[in-house]
Amino acid sequence: MKIDLSGKTALVTGSTAGIGHAIAKGLAAASANVVVNGRNKAKVDAAVAAIAGAGPVGKISGIAADVSTAAGCKELVAALPDVDILINNAGIFEPKGFFDIPDADWSRYFEVNVMSGIRLSRAYMTGMLKRNWGRIVFISSESALNIPKEMIHYGMTKTAQLSVSRGLAELTRGTAVTVNSVLPGPTLSEGVETFVKELAKQNNQSVEEAASRFVKQHRPTSLLERFASVEEIANMVVYVSSKEASVTNGAALRAEGGIIQTIA
């Protein structure tokens, strides 16, 4: 299958590194005009240059804006009034015991992980419906279904994304606009890779051995038995953003290596 997104403008929030960066790169490789987003202009510029230097791609640009705030979302929309593809990827996570999570953290996690996607979907979805084509994708997590006891506040926001995504999909009835969620499992992004390298050093193992052991210990139901690469997650997102994914709507698409032990 050759995915061609020529003429489509795609915004990927939180795309200066990690899964978001891989998604931006994948969409650009499919000839979309990709807008990279992050809070720091220097990092945005560096990400744009890295994607542009990776090979033949669509037009690449960047906008520095903090989508965790209403003001930041407004600033981003003012700079980019319309998009065809919106990837709500911006998010934060941190292991913390339930009894140590203050009210401020619950609010902050909801603002960053949930409200960013709500605000941007509200801004861009109307145009998609008028043009009768569009894609909105929320980057959720297997933690939306398997709430991690060490990150209950994070899991709560990932579950909320599924609710918002499914609800928005109901608004697309009879159109060529789709709204879906993608649920990654443990993924070897830059920050995770640094953590795994440290584990490998401590235990005198290769990085591959340390990564496999970690997944088997902390996600024992994984059928993959390793971390996914950011590119593997991006592949799913690029597909669901494509014209070819026209009948996939209102779905929670798993890219978590078989961790979740249910058939639906």
Accessible surface in RSA format (square Angstrom, percent):
REM  Atomic radii and reference values for relative SASA: ProtOr
REM  Chains: A
REM  Algorithm: Lee & Richards
REM  Probe-radius: 1.40
REM  Slices: 20
REM RES _ NUM      All-atoms   Total-Side   Main-Chain    Non-polar    All polar
REM                ABS   REL    ABS   REL    ABS   REL    ABS   REL    ABS   REL
RES MET A   1   174.07  90.1  82.92  54.9  91.15 217.0  93.45  79.5  80.62 106.8
RES LYS A   2   176.40  86.1 153.43  94.1  22.97  54.7 111.60 100.5  64.79  69.0
RES ILE A   3    33.66  19.2  23.57  17.6  10.09  24.3  23.57  17.0  10.09  27.4
RES ASP A   4    64.51  45.2  60.83  60.5   3.68   8.7  21.59  50.8  42.93  42.8
RES LEU A   5     0.04   0.0   0.04   0.0   0.00   0.0   0.04   0.0   0.00   0.0
RES SER A   6    59.98  50.7  48.45  64.7  11.53  26.6  35.51  75.6  24.46  34.3
RES GLY A   7    65.64  81.0   0.00   N/A  65.64  81.0  34.89  95.7  30.76  68.9
RES LYS A   8    40.02  19.5  40.02  24.6   0.00   0.0   7.76   7.0  32.26  34.4
RES THR A   9    31.79  22.6  31.79  32.2   0.00   0.0   9.57  12.9  22.22  33.6
RES ALA A  10     0.00   0.0   0.00   0.0   0.00   0.0   0.00   0.0   0.00   0.0
RES LEU A  11     0.00   0.0   0.00   0.0   0.00   0.0   0.00   0.0   0.00   0.0
RES VAL A  12     0.00   0.0   0.00   0.0   0.00   0.0   0.00   0.0   0.00   0.0
RES THR A  13     2.33   1.7   2.33   2.4   0.00   0.0   0.56   0.8   1.77   2.7
RES GLY A  14    27.11  33.4   0.00   N/A  27.11  33.4  19.00  52.1   8.11  18.2
RES SER A  15     0.00   0.0   0.00   0.0   0.00   0.0   0.00   0.0   0.00   0.0
RES THR A  16    38.66  27.5  22.03  22.3  16.63  39.6   2.63   3.5  36.04  54.5
RES ALA A  17    50.54  46.5  42.16  65.1   8.38  19.1  43.50  61.3   7.04  18.7
RES GLY A  18    12.20  15.0   0.00   N/A  12.20  15.0  10.19  28.0   2.02   4.5
RES ILE A  19    31.42  17.9  27.68  20.6   3.74   9.0  27.68  19.9   3.74  10.1
RES GLY A  20     0.62   0.8   0.00   N/A   0.62   0.8   0.00   0.0   0.62   1.4
RES HIS A  21    35.61  19.5  35.61  24.8   0.00   0.0  24.09  24.8  11.52  13.4
RES ALA A  22     7.68   7.1   1.87   2.9   5.81  13.2   4.77   6.7   2.92   7.7
RES ILE A  23     0.00   0.0   0.00   0.0   0.00   0.0   0.00   0.0   0.00   0.0
RES ALA A  24     0.00   0.0   0.00   0.0   0.00   0.0   0.00   0.0   0.00   0.0
RES LYS A  25    90.22  44.0  90.19  55.3   0.03   0.1  40.70  36.6  49.52  52.7
RES GLY A  26    21.07  26.0   0.00   N/A  21.07  26.0  17.92  49.2   3.15   7.1
RES LEU A  27     0.00   0.0   0.00   0.0   0.00   0.0   0.00   0.0   0.00   0.0
RES ALA A  28     0.00   0.0   0.00   0.0   0.00   0.0   0.00   0.0   0.00   0.0
RES ALA A  29    69.86  64.2  44.60  68.8  25.26  57.5  45.01  63.4  24.85  65.8
RES ALA A  30    10.16   9.3   4.30   6.6   5.86  13.3   9.70  13.7   0.46   1.2
RES SER A  31    47.19  39.9  42.71  57.0   4.49  10.3   8.50  18.1  38.69  54.2
RES ALA A  32     0.00   0.0   0.00   0.0   0.00   0.0   0.00   0.0   0.00   0.0
RES ASN A  33    47.18  32.5  46.92  45.3   0.26   0.6   8.61  20.7  38.57  37.3
RES VAL A  34     0.84   0.6   0.00   0.0   0.84   2.0   0.00   0.0   0.84   2.3
RES VAL A  35     7.34   4.8   7.34   6.6   0.00   0.0   7.34   6.4   0.00   0.0
RES VAL A  36     0.00   0.0   0.00   0.0   0.00   0.0   0.00   0.0   0.00   0.0
RES ASN A  37     1.77   1.2   1.77   1.7   0.00   0.0   0.00   0.0   1.77   1.7
RES GLY A  38     8.49  10.5   0.00   N/A   8.49  10.5   8.49  23.3   0.00   0.0
RES ARG A  39   188.79  79.3 159.66  81.4  29.13  69.4  39.47  53.9 149.32  90.5
RES ASN A  40    72.78  50.2  66.14  63.9   6.64  16.0  17.63  42.4  55.16  53.3
RES LYS A  41   137.15  66.9 131.70  80.8   5.45  13.0 102.22  92.0  34.93  37.2
RES ALA A  42    73.82  67.9  59.01  91.1  14.81  33.7  65.89  92.8   7.93  21.0
RES LYS A  43   132.23  64.5 127.92  78.5   4.31  10.3  72.94  65.7  59.29  63.2
RES VAL A  44     2.12   1.4   2.12   1.9   0.00   0.0   2.12   1.8   0.00   0.0
RES ASP A  45    68.89  48.3  62.13  61.8   6.76  16.0  28.67  67.5  40.22  40.1
RES ALA A  46    62.91  57.8  50.11  77.3  12.80  29.1  58.20  82.0   4.70  12.5
RES ALA A  47     4.89   4.5   0.29   0.5   4.60  10.5   4.36   6.1   0.53   1.4
RES VAL A  48    27.69  18.2  27.69  25.1   0.00   0.0  27.69  24.1   0.00   0.0
RES ALA A  49    64.96  59.7  51.23  79.1  13.74  31.2  57.10  80.4   7.86  20.8
RES ALA A  50    56.52  52.0  35.73  55.1  20.79  47.3  48.12  67.8   8.40  22.2
RES ILE A  51     0.48   0.3   0.00   0.0   0.48   1.2   0.48   0.3   0.00   0.0
RES ALA A  52    53.40  49.1  36.18  55.8  17.22  39.2  36.56  51.5  16.84  44.6
RES GLY A  53    69.37  85.6   0.00   N/A  69.37  85.6  35.91  98.5  33.47  75.0
RES ALA A  54    54.80  50.4  11.32  17.5  43.48  98.9  22.73  32.0  32.07  85.0
RES GLY A  55    30.68  37.8   0.00   N/A  30.68  37.8  26.56  72.9   4.12   9.2
RES PRO A  56   138.09 100.6 112.21 102.3  25.88  94.1 125.31 103.5  12.78  79.4
RES VAL A  57    50.17  33.0  14.64  13.3  35.53  85.6  18.89  16.4  31.27  84.8
RES GLY A  58    14.98  18.5   0.00   N/A  14.98  18.5  11.63  31.9   3.35   7.5
RES LYS A  59   150.94  73.6 136.28  83.6  14.65  34.9  88.48  79.6  62.45  66.5
RES ILE A  60    26.15  14.9   3.58   2.7  22.57  54.4   3.58   2.6  22.57  61.2
RES SER A  61    43.00  36.3  38.84  51.8   4.16   9.6  30.88  65.8  12.12  17.0
RES GLY A  62    32.79  40.4   0.00   N/A  32.79  40.4   1.49   4.1  31.30  70.1
RES ILE A  63    29.72  16.9  25.84  19.3   3.88   9.3  29.72  21.4   0.00   0.0
RES ALA A  64    31.17  28.7  14.95  23.1  16.23  36.9  15.35  21.6  15.82  41.9
RES ALA A  65     5.05   4.6   0.00   0.0   5.05  11.5   4.31   6.1   0.75   2.0
RES ASP A  66    48.70  34.1  44.98  44.8   3.72   8.8  20.04  47.2  28.66  28.6
RES VAL A  67     8.13   5.4   7.51   6.8   0.63   1.5   7.51   6.5   0.63   1.7
RES SER A  68    22.92  19.4  18.73  25.0   4.18   9.6   8.04  17.1  14.87  20.8
RES THR A  69    58.20  41.4  55.23  56.0   2.97   7.1  54.07  72.6   4.13   6.2
RES ALA A  70    56.58  52.0  47.97  74.0   8.61  19.6  48.52  68.3   8.06  21.4
RES ALA A  71    75.09  69.0  63.17  97.5  11.92  27.1  69.09  97.3   6.00  15.9
RES GLY A  72     4.64   5.7   0.00   N/A   4.64   5.7   4.14  11.4   0.50   1.1
RES CYS A  73     5.30   4.0   5.23   5.8   0.07   0.2   5.30  13.4   0.00   0.0
RES LYS A  74   161.44  78.8 153.61  94.3   7.83  18.6 102.22  92.0  59.22  63.1
RES GLU A  75   100.69  57.8  92.18  69.7   8.52  20.3  40.12  77.6  60.58  49.5
RES LEU A  76     0.00   0.0   0.00   0.0   0.00   0.0   0.00   0.0   0.00   0.0
RES VAL A  77    34.87  22.9  34.00  30.8   0.87   2.1  34.00  29.5   0.87   2.4
RES ALA A  78    81.38  74.8  47.71  73.6  33.67  76.6  59.54  83.8  21.84  57.9
RES ALA A  79    63.11  58.0  27.71  42.8  35.41  80.5  38.48  54.2  24.64  65.3
RES LEU A  80    24.99  13.9  24.99  17.9   0.00   0.0  24.99  17.6   0.00   0.0
RES PRO A  81    86.48  63.0  77.75  70.9   8.73  31.7  78.29  64.6   8.19  50.9
RES ASP A  82    79.98  56.0  71.51  71.2   8.47  20.0  20.90  49.2  59.08  58.9
RES VAL A  83     2.22   1.5   0.00   0.0   2.22   5.3   1.90   1.7   0.31   0.8
RES ASP A  84    21.86  15.3  21.86  21.8   0.00   0.0   0.19   0.4  21.67  21.6
RES ILE A  85     0.00   0.0   0.00   0.0   0.00   0.0   0.00   0.0   0.00   0.0
RES LEU A  86     0.00   0.0   0.00   0.0   0.00   0.0   0.00   0.0   0.00   0.0
RES ILE A  87     0.00   0.0   0.00   0.0   0.00   0.0   0.00   0.0   0.00   0.0
RES ASN A  88     5.56   3.8   3.80   3.7   1.76   4.2   4.29  10.3   1.27   1.2
RES ASN A  89    23.49  16.2  13.91  13.4   9.58  23.1   0.06   0.1  23.43  22.6
RES ALA A  90    14.27  13.1   9.21  14.2   5.06  11.5  11.29  15.9   2.98   7.9
RES GLY A  91    41.45  51.1   0.00   N/A  41.45  51.1   8.60  23.6  32.85  73.6
RES ILE A  92    49.37  28.1  44.08  32.8   5.29  12.7  48.57  35.0   0.80   2.2
RES PHE A  93   124.43  62.3 104.33  64.6  20.10  52.3 104.33  63.3  20.10  57.5
RES GLU A  94    70.15  40.3  68.90  52.1   1.25   3.0  25.44  49.2  44.71  36.5
RES PRO A  95    89.73  65.4  74.24  67.7  15.49  56.3  74.65  61.6  15.08  93.7
RES LYS A  96    57.24  27.9  48.69  29.9   8.55  20.4  30.19  27.2  27.05  28.8
RES GLY A  97    36.46  45.0   0.00   N/A  36.46  45.0  26.65  73.1   9.81  22.0
RES PHE A  98    96.37  48.2  88.13  54.6   8.24  21.4  88.24  53.5   8.13  23.3
RES PHE A  99   190.13  95.1 155.50  96.3  34.63  90.1 160.50  97.3  29.62  84.8
RES ASP A 100   103.80  72.7  85.04  84.6  18.75  44.3  24.23  57.0  79.57  79.4
RES ILE A 101    14.62   8.3   0.11   0.1  14.51  35.0   0.12   0.1  14.51  39.4
RES PRO A 102    68.08  49.6  55.90  51.0  12.18  44.3  67.24  55.5   0.85   5.3
RES ASP A 103   122.26  85.6 116.67 116.1   5.59  13.2  38.41  90.4  83.86  83.6
RES ALA A 104    71.18  65.4  57.72  89.1  13.45  30.6  65.60  92.4   5.58  14.8
RES ASP A 105    14.76  10.3  14.76  14.7   0.00   0.0   0.00   0.0  14.76  14.7
RES TRP A 106    65.36  26.2  63.81  30.9   1.56   3.7  54.35  29.0  11.02  17.9
RES SER A 107    69.21  58.5  61.38  81.9   7.83  18.0  36.02  76.7  33.19  46.5
RES ARG A 108   113.03  47.5 107.41  54.8   5.62  13.4  59.29  81.0  53.74  32.6
RES TYR A 109     2.18   1.0   2.18   1.2   0.00   0.0   0.00   0.0   2.18   2.7
RES PHE A 110    75.22  37.6  75.22  46.6   0.00   0.0  75.22  45.6   0.00   0.0
RES GLU A 111    62.68  36.0  62.68  47.4   0.00   0.0  28.27  54.7  34.41  28.1
RES VAL A 112    19.01  12.5  19.01  17.2   0.00   0.0  19.01  16.5   0.00   0.0
RES ASN A 113     1.77   1.2   0.03   0.0   1.74   4.2   0.00   0.0   1.77   1.7
RES VAL A 114     2.08   1.4   1.59   1.4   0.50   1.2   1.94   1.7   0.15   0.4
RES MET A 115    37.96  19.7  37.96  25.1   0.00   0.0  26.91  22.9  11.06  14.6
RES SER A 116     5.32   4.5   5.32   7.1   0.00   0.0   1.13   2.4   4.19   5.9
RES GLY A 117     1.36   1.7   0.00   N/A   1.36   1.7   1.23   3.4   0.13   0.3
RES ILE A 118    43.26  24.6  41.11  30.6   2.15   5.2  42.22  30.4   1.03   2.8
RES ARG A 119    39.60  16.6  35.01  17.8   4.60  10.9   7.67  10.5  31.93  19.4
RES LEU A 120     0.28   0.2   0.28   0.2   0.00   0.0   0.28   0.2   0.00   0.0
RES SER A 121     1.52   1.3   1.21   1.6   0.32   0.7   1.48   3.2   0.04   0.1
RES ARG A 122   159.49  67.0 139.30  71.0  20.18  48.1  76.13 104.0  83.35  50.5
RES ALA A 123    42.21  38.8  12.75  19.7  29.46  67.0  23.53  33.1  18.68  49.5
RES TYR A 124     2.69   1.3   0.09   0.1   2.60   6.8   1.78   1.3   0.92   1.1
RES MET A 125    10.51   5.4  10.51   7.0   0.00   0.0   5.88   5.0   4.63   6.1
RES THR A 126    73.94  52.6  72.79  73.8   1.14   2.7  46.00  61.8  27.94  42.2
RES GLY A 127    13.44  16.6   0.00   N/A  13.44  16.6  10.85  29.8   2.60   5.8
RES MET A 128     0.00   0.0   0.00   0.0   0.00   0.0   0.00   0.0   0.00   0.0
RES LEU A 129    58.97  32.8  45.62  32.6  13.35  33.6  45.94  32.3  13.03  35.1
RES LYS A 130   171.72  83.8 133.84  82.1  37.88  90.2  88.81  79.9  82.91  88.3
RES ARG A 131   104.65  43.9  75.62  38.5  29.04  69.1  71.68  98.0  32.98  20.0
RES ASN A 132    79.98  55.2  75.58  73.0   4.39  10.6  23.13  55.7  56.84  54.9
RES TRP A 133    38.97  15.6  38.53  18.6   0.44   1.0  30.09  16.0   8.87  14.4
RES GLY A 134     0.00   0.0   0.00   N/A   0.00   0.0   0.00   0.0   0.00   0.0
RES ARG A 135     3.35   1.4   3.35   1.7   0.00   0.0   0.65   0.9   2.70   1.6
RES ILE A 136     0.33   0.2   0.00   0.0   0.33   0.8   0.00   0.0   0.33   0.9
RES VAL A 137     0.82   0.5   0.82   0.7   0.00   0.0   0.82   0.7   0.00   0.0
RES PHE A 138     1.25   0.6   1.25   0.8   0.00   0.0   1.25   0.8   0.00   0.0
RES ILE A 139     9.27   5.3   8.06   6.0   1.21   2.9   8.06   5.8   1.21   3.3
RES SER A 140     4.08   3.4   0.00   0.0   4.08   9.4   0.00   0.0   4.08   5.7
RES SER A 141    10.11   8.5  10.11  13.5   0.00   0.0   2.92   6.2   7.18  10.1
RES GLU A 142     5.14   2.9   5.14   3.9   0.00   0.0   1.00   1.9   4.13   3.4
RES SER A 143     3.89   3.3   3.89   5.2   0.00   0.0   0.00   0.0   3.89   5.4
RES ALA A 144     4.25   3.9   0.00   0.0   4.25   9.7   0.00   0.0   4.25  11.3
RES LEU A 145    81.82  45.6  53.40  38.2  28.43  71.5  56.34  39.6  25.48  68.6
RES ASN A 146    63.52  43.8  54.31  52.5   9.21  22.2  24.40  58.7  39.12  37.8
RES ILE A 147    81.88  46.6  55.16  41.1  26.72  64.4  55.16  39.7  26.72  72.5
RES PRO A 148    11.38   8.3   2.45   2.2   8.93  32.5  11.38   9.4   0.00   0.0
RES LYS A 149   173.74  84.8 161.50  99.1  12.24  29.1 113.43 102.1  60.31  64.2
RES GLU A 150    66.35  38.1  63.25  47.9   3.11   7.4  41.86  81.0  24.49  20.0
RES MET A 151    19.56  10.1  19.56  12.9   0.00   0.0  19.51  16.6   0.05   0.1
RES ILE A 152    56.51  32.2  55.91  41.7   0.60   1.4  55.91  40.3   0.60   1.6
RES HIS A 153     0.00   0.0   0.00   0.0   0.00   0.0   0.00   0.0   0.00   0.0
RES TYR A 154    30.18  14.1  30.18  17.2   0.00   0.0   7.94   6.0  22.25  27.4
RES GLY A 155     0.00   0.0   0.00   N/A   0.00   0.0   0.00   0.0   0.00   0.0
RES MET A 156    60.60  31.4  53.44  35.4   7.16  17.1  49.85  42.4  10.75  14.2
RES THR A 157     0.00   0.0   0.00   0.0   0.00   0.0   0.00   0.0   0.00   0.0
RES LYS A 158     8.51   4.2   8.51   5.2   0.00   0.0   0.00   0.0   8.51   9.1
RES THR A 159    54.51  38.8  54.42  55.2   0.09   0.2  53.93  72.4   0.58   0.9
RES ALA A 160    22.37  20.6  15.90  24.5   6.47  14.7  21.93  30.9   0.44   1.2
RES GLN A 161     2.72   1.5   2.58   1.9   0.13   0.3   0.41   0.9   2.31   1.8
RES LEU A 162    28.07  15.6  23.70  17.0   4.38  11.0  24.42  17.2   3.65   9.8
RES SER A 163    76.74  64.8  59.84  79.9  16.89  38.9  38.76  82.5  37.97  53.2
RES VAL A 164    33.70  22.2  26.18  23.7   7.52  18.1  33.18  28.8   0.51   1.4
RES SER A 165     2.53   2.1   2.53   3.4   0.00   0.0   1.42   3.0   1.11   1.6
RES ARG A 166   124.88  52.4 123.97  63.2   0.91   2.2  53.32  72.9  71.56  43.4
RES GLY A 167    37.20  45.9   0.00   N/A  37.20  45.9  32.26  88.5   4.94  11.1
RES LEU A 168    33.02  18.4  32.49  23.2   0.53   1.3  32.49  22.8   0.53   1.4
RES ALA A 169     8.26   7.6   3.41   5.3   4.86  11.0   3.68   5.2   4.58  12.1
RES GLU A 170    73.87  42.4  60.52  45.8  13.34  31.8  40.33  78.0  33.54  27.4
RES LEU A 171   115.19  64.1  94.92  67.9  20.27  51.0  99.48  69.9  15.70  42.3
RES THR A 172     1.49   1.1   0.18   0.2   1.32   3.1   0.00   0.0   1.49   2.3
RES ARG A 173   191.61  80.4 164.40  83.8  27.21  64.8  79.47 108.6 112.14  68.0
RES GLY A 174    86.23 106.3   0.00   N/A  86.23 106.3  42.62 116.9  43.61  97.7
RES THR A 175    52.16  37.1  25.21  25.6  26.95  64.2  28.90  38.8  23.25  35.2
RES ALA A 176    41.59  38.2  31.15  48.1  10.44  23.7  40.43  56.9   1.16   3.1
RES VAL A 177     0.28   0.2   0.00   0.0   0.28   0.7   0.00   0.0   0.28   0.8
RES THR A 178     4.53   3.2   4.53   4.6   0.00   0.0   3.82   5.1   0.71   1.1
RES VAL A 179     0.00   0.0   0.00   0.0   0.00   0.0   0.00   0.0   0.00   0.0
RES ASN A 180     0.64   0.4   0.64   0.6   0.00   0.0   0.00   0.0   0.64   0.6
RES SER A 181     1.08   0.9   1.08   1.4   0.00   0.0   0.96   2.0   0.13   0.2
RES VAL A 182     0.00   0.0   0.00   0.0   0.00   0.0   0.00   0.0   0.00   0.0
RES LEU A 183     0.19   0.1   0.19   0.1   0.00   0.0   0.19   0.1   0.00   0.0
RES PRO A 184     8.13   5.9   6.85   6.2   1.28   4.6   6.85   5.7   1.28   7.9
RES GLY A 185    11.86  14.6   0.00   N/A  11.86  14.6   3.92  10.7   7.95  17.8
RES PRO A 186    28.06  20.4  13.75  12.5  14.31  52.0  25.42  21.0   2.64  16.4
RES THR A 187    10.98   7.8   5.03   5.1   5.94  14.2   5.03   6.8   5.94   9.0
RES LEU A 188    53.43  29.8  42.25  30.2  11.18  28.1  42.25  29.7  11.18  30.1
RES SER A 189    25.21  21.3  24.06  32.1   1.15   2.6  11.13  23.7  14.08  19.7
RES GLU A 190    96.05  55.1  91.29  69.1   4.76  11.3  63.47 122.8  32.57  26.6
RES GLY A 191    55.87  68.9   0.00   N/A  55.87  68.9  42.05 115.4  13.81  30.9
RES VAL A 192    32.52  21.4  30.98  28.0   1.53   3.7  32.05  27.8   0.47   1.3
RES GLU A 193    61.08  35.1  61.08  46.2   0.00   0.0   4.07   7.9  57.01  46.5
RES THR A 194    94.00  66.9  91.51  92.8   2.48   5.9  65.86  88.5  28.13  42.5
RES PHE A 195    95.30  47.7  89.13  55.2   6.17  16.0  94.92  57.5   0.38   1.1
RES VAL A 196     0.00   0.0   0.00   0.0   0.00   0.0   0.00   0.0   0.00   0.0
RES LYS A 197   108.24  52.8 102.15  62.7   6.09  14.5  53.27  47.9  54.97  58.6
RES GLU A 198    86.02  49.4  83.54  63.2   2.48   5.9  35.01  67.7  51.01  41.7
RES LEU A 199    39.13  21.8  39.09  28.0   0.03   0.1  39.09  27.5   0.03   0.1
RES ALA A 200     4.74   4.4   4.36   6.7   0.38   0.9   4.39   6.2   0.35   0.9
RES LYS A 201   165.34  80.7 139.65  85.7  25.70  61.2  93.62  84.3  71.72  76.4
RES GLN A 202   121.65  68.0  82.92  60.6  38.73  92.2  35.32  75.2  86.33  65.5
RES ASN A 203    68.24  47.1  46.47  44.9  21.77  52.4   9.51  22.9  58.73  56.8
RES ASN A 204   146.10 100.8 120.37 116.3  25.73  62.0  33.25  80.0 112.85 109.1
RES GLN A 205    48.81  27.3  30.11  22.0  18.70  44.5  14.33  30.5  34.48  26.2
RES SER A 206    51.19  43.3  37.02  49.4  14.17  32.6  43.83  93.3   7.37  10.3
RES VAL A 207    46.14  30.4  43.85  39.7   2.29   5.5  43.85  38.1   2.29   6.2
RES GLU A 208   129.95  74.6 120.86  91.4   9.08  21.6  70.93 137.2  59.02  48.2
RES GLU A 209    99.54  57.1  91.92  69.5   7.62  18.1  38.27  74.0  61.27  50.0
RES ALA A 210     2.89   2.7   0.61   0.9   2.28   5.2   1.88   2.6   1.01   2.7
RES ALA A 211     8.13   7.5   8.13  12.5   0.00   0.0   8.13  11.4   0.00   0.0
RES SER A 212    27.25  23.0  27.25  36.4   0.00   0.0  18.80  40.0   8.45  11.8
RES ARG A 213   128.64  54.0 124.41  63.4   4.23  10.1  41.43  56.6  87.22  52.9
RES PHE A 214    49.46  24.7  46.25  28.6   3.21   8.4  49.14  29.8   0.32   0.9
RES VAL A 215     0.71   0.5   0.56   0.5   0.16   0.4   0.71   0.6   0.00   0.0
RES LYS A 216   105.72  51.6  93.70  57.5  12.02  28.6  47.48  42.7  58.24  62.0
RES GLN A 217   120.51  67.4  93.03  68.0  27.48  65.4  36.96  78.7  83.55  63.4
RES HIS A 218    87.24  47.7  71.40  49.6  15.85  40.5  42.59  43.9  44.65  52.0
RES ARG A 219    53.04  22.3  51.47  26.2   1.57   3.7  14.05  19.2  39.00  23.6
RES PRO A 220   101.50  74.0  72.68  66.3  28.82 104.8  74.43  61.5  27.07 168.3
RES THR A 221    44.51  31.7  36.53  37.0   7.99  19.0  38.37  51.5   6.14   9.3
RES SER A 222     8.16   6.9   2.60   3.5   5.56  12.8   0.71   1.5   7.46  10.4
RES LEU A 223   148.08  82.5 120.81  86.4  27.27  68.5 124.11  87.2  23.97  64.5
RES LEU A 224    69.90  38.9  49.11  35.1  20.78  52.2  54.47  38.3  15.43  41.5
RES GLU A 225    83.45  47.9  79.84  60.4   3.61   8.6  13.37  25.9  70.08  57.2
RES ARG A 226    99.52  41.8  96.40  49.1   3.13   7.4  47.21  64.5  52.32  31.7
RES PHE A 227    14.85   7.4   7.47   4.6   7.38  19.2   7.47   4.5   7.38  21.1
RES ALA A 228     8.22   7.6   7.91  12.2   0.31   0.7   8.07  11.4   0.14   0.4
RES SER A 229    39.10  33.0  36.22  48.3   2.88   6.6  33.99  72.4   5.11   7.2
RES VAL A 230    22.21  14.6  21.82  19.8   0.39   0.9  21.82  19.0   0.39   1.1
RES GLU A 231    96.01  55.1  95.55  72.3   0.47   1.1  54.59 105.6  41.42  33.8
RES GLU A 232    71.95  41.3  61.81  46.8  10.14  24.1  36.34  70.3  35.61  29.1
RES ILE A 233     1.75   1.0   1.75   1.3   0.00   0.0   1.75   1.3   0.00   0.0
RES ALA A 234     3.77   3.5   3.77   5.8   0.00   0.0   3.77   5.3   0.00   0.0
RES ASN A 235    99.47  68.6  91.95  88.9   7.52  18.1  25.90  62.3  73.57  71.1
RES MET A 236    56.76  29.4  50.77  33.6   5.99  14.3  48.06  40.9   8.70  11.5
RES VAL A 237     0.00   0.0   0.00   0.0   0.00   0.0   0.00   0.0   0.00   0.0
RES VAL A 238    15.92  10.5  15.92  14.4   0.00   0.0  15.92  13.8   0.00   0.0
RES TYR A 239    73.28  34.2  73.28  41.7   0.00   0.0  47.55  35.7  25.74  31.7
RES VAL A 240     0.33   0.2   0.07   0.1   0.26   0.6   0.07   0.1   0.26   0.7
RES SER A 241     0.00   0.0   0.00   0.0   0.00   0.0   0.00   0.0   0.00   0.0
RES SER A 242     0.07   0.1   0.07   0.1   0.00   0.0   0.07   0.2   0.00   0.0
RES LYS A 243    93.02  45.4  83.43  51.2   9.59  22.8  49.65  44.7  43.38  46.2
RES GLU A 244    75.92  43.6  50.01  37.8  25.91  61.7  31.71  61.3  44.21  36.1
RES ALA A 245     0.26   0.2   0.00   0.0   0.26   0.6   0.17   0.2   0.09   0.2
RES SER A 246    70.80  59.8  53.42  71.3  17.38  40.0  31.05  66.1  39.75  55.7
RES VAL A 247   142.94  94.1 112.51 101.9  30.42  73.3 118.57 103.0  24.37  66.1
RES THR A 248    26.71  19.0  22.17  22.5   4.53  10.8  11.75  15.8  14.96  22.6
RES ASN A 249    57.34  39.5  36.26  35.0  21.08  50.8  16.37  39.4  40.97  39.6
RES GLY A 250    13.84  17.1   0.00   N/A  13.84  17.1   1.67   4.6  12.17  27.3
RES ALA A 251    29.97  27.6  20.96  32.3   9.02  20.5  28.28  39.8   1.69   4.5
RES ALA A 252    52.48  48.3  28.71  44.3  23.77  54.1  28.71  40.4  23.77  63.0
RES LEU A 253    37.24  20.7  35.21  25.2   2.02   5.1  37.24  26.2   0.00   0.0
RES ARG A 254    72.69  30.5  51.89  26.5  20.80  49.5  24.71  33.8  47.98  29.1
RES ALA A 255    21.30  19.6   6.91  10.7  14.39  32.7  17.99  25.3   3.31   8.8
RES GLU A 256    13.11   7.5   8.09   6.1   5.02  12.0   2.69   5.2  10.42   8.5
RES GLY A 257    23.82  29.4   0.00   N/A  23.82  29.4  16.95  46.5   6.86  15.4
RES GLY A 258    24.36  30.0   0.00   N/A  24.36  30.0  16.30  44.7   8.06  18.1
RES ILE A 259     4.70   2.7   3.04   2.3   1.66   4.0   3.04   2.2   1.66   4.5
RES ILE A 260    14.67   8.4   6.30   4.7   8.38  20.2   6.47   4.7   8.21  22.3
RES GLN A 261   145.23  81.2 106.79  78.0  38.44  91.5  40.98  87.2 104.25  79.1
RES THR A 262    81.96  58.3  61.01  61.8  20.95  49.9  67.35  90.5  14.60  22.1
RES ILE A 263   186.81 106.3 148.12 110.4  38.69  93.3 156.40 112.6  30.42  82.5
RES ALA A 264   110.31 101.4  63.93  98.7  46.38 105.5  99.17 139.7  11.14  29.5
END  Absolute sums over single chains surface
CHAIN  1 A    12525.2       9890.4       2634.8       7488.1       5037.1
END  Absolute sums over all chains
TOTAL         12525.2       9890.4       2634.8       7488.1       5037.1
